[in-house]
Structure formats: C-alpha cells, structure tokens
Amino acid sequence: MKTLFAMGAATLVGMAGWTANVMADGCGSACSATTKVAEKAGTCDKNAPAQAMNVAFQARGDIVDVAVGAGSFTTLVAAVQAAGLVDVLKGEGPFTVFAPSDEAFAKLPDGTVESLLLPENREMLRAVLTYHVVPGRVTAEQVVGMDFAPTANGQRLEVSTRGDAVMINQSRVIATDIAASNGVIHVVDTVMMPQTKNVLEVASEAGSFTTLAAAIEAAGLVDTLSGDGPFTVFAPTDEAFAKLPSETLESLLRPENRDQLVAILTFHVVPGRVYSDQALEAGQAETVQGQSVRIAERYGTPRVQNARIVATDVQASNGVIHVIDTVILPD
C-alpha cells in the first residue's frame, strides 16, 4: 500500500536494464572510483570497475581486505580503523557495504573528514560508517527490488532511480556485487550522512511541536526521549493540541497532574524503531504506557487510533517520528 506510508519512496521503474554491474555512461565517474582496478584490467567501459574488482579481489578476503586491496578506499579504510570497526567488518557477518570511494570523501566540505577522524568524534564516525552497512548479503538484484534498506545504524536508506542511475539516498551507485568472504560491496559516489539529532531535537527544529515540547518538559521526559532509545513517537502537532479544550491542556500541565500527563505522552511512544510500513503491517503496537494503539488505513488515510497520520518516517538518531493531527488518549 503506497499511500502516505510510502511517502518519500520512489517507484522503481525501468530497472530491467540495471544489472549487477555499474550504471554509468562510458568511463566518467564509473571508472573514477576504481581507476587503479580498471587500469589493471586494461579497459575502461561502464562495466569495468565492477568486473575488474571481482576478477582481482573476489574470494581474496573479507570486506576490509577487499577494500584495502582495491586501493581506492584509503579514506574509508582509515575511517573504519579510527572508528574501531575493523574487527567487526572482518567478522562473520555477512554484511553489505555501500562503500564511498576516495573521491566520494573528497566531496565533503573541507575539514569534515579530519574532524570525523578525531578521537572525540568517534561515536559520530561510527554512526556515519554504520549508516553505510546493511546486515546480510544483499546483491544488486535484491537492492533494486527495495524501497528502503535497513542499516546497522538503525536508520533506513532510501532506494530510488534517477534516469538509468540507481540511487541510495542522494548517492549514485557506480559499481556493484564486489564479493568478499563475509559479504558484498557496492560502491557509491557520495558519503551518506545519517540524522544526528534525537527525536526531541528533530521535533524542536520542525517548529510545529511547541506544545508537545512543553508537555514533555512538564512531564519530566526530556532525558528519557533524549536517550539512546530507540523510540517511535506519534507526535501531535500544535494544531492537534489546539483541538483539546483549553482548560484540559492547562490542567495537564500542572505539577499535580504530572502522572496523567506522563500516561498520555507515553501512550504516543512505542519502544523500538517502527517504520510506517511495519506499523501498518502489524496493525497495532504496544506503547510505553502499556496499552496498545490500533494502526490501520481507513478511507485511504493511515491512522493511529482516531488520529490521522499526516507525515511518516521522520528519522532521528534515536528513533523515528510519525506526525499526527489529533492527541490520542489512553483508556
């Protein structure tokens, strides 16, 4: 059901021509990411990087070994080392890595790579790198059948097409199906950055959840929802709170009614990171408050309880937000 629950996902059309090779016209960016390998192969056509890499490195080691041997992922390898992820990516896996080339890292603003490699920014670097890793061995053929790909970071990558190109978020896939003993590598031309703000920071930045923010502060839930989570938040807008009688909201914000306010707010929070398609398929979800909420599509509109879901899958570092137009109340 590709209603509001598939918002942001592109329809994967015209994919028959995209095989387990590189989507590029001529040499251009396709060869630029794997120049050394292509030169060794003695050719430079749109399939050369993937083919040359497979010939040269297939079955010669794990993902880290293959990346080191390719010679065009020096920045990525340095980042993996700085993040302390070498042993992880040399483990059993399997893993699928959307690997940015050195040219991809070079596109970042000056100083970004240097900053990420600093010891004090290790957690941020790990978040960035794990955003490029999908659990399991996912081939190019399987990728093109996806709308989204779940990452080791917890957040999702969006799969779409742009002309003949296959895109992962805003990054172009330039080589595919490079085999390793513990997974597979697909090369991308842009470093993809995950959301680094938590659910409260994302909501605050949006500017349409001031009442929700005030309620969370009054309920003493700021530290909780700023924590690791992950959480799924059905977030009522300011307009949603405005539907309540004014005296009701004023009453809820009083210190003596804090327990009632906590019960209402936690009725809007589901443990874990539950994306819209998963929620719709499940049909219900148990909330932090303890009661379950019903999730269904009615009259062509997705709803949670009696609230209409007006935006979905807003990613945060510690969860995901679905925006609703009505405050939902527990029994």
Summary of the structure (lengths in Angstrom):
residues: 331
radius of gyration: 22.7
end to end distance: 29.8
largest distance: 76.8
contacts: 1100
relative contact order: 0.14
helix: 37%
strand: 24%
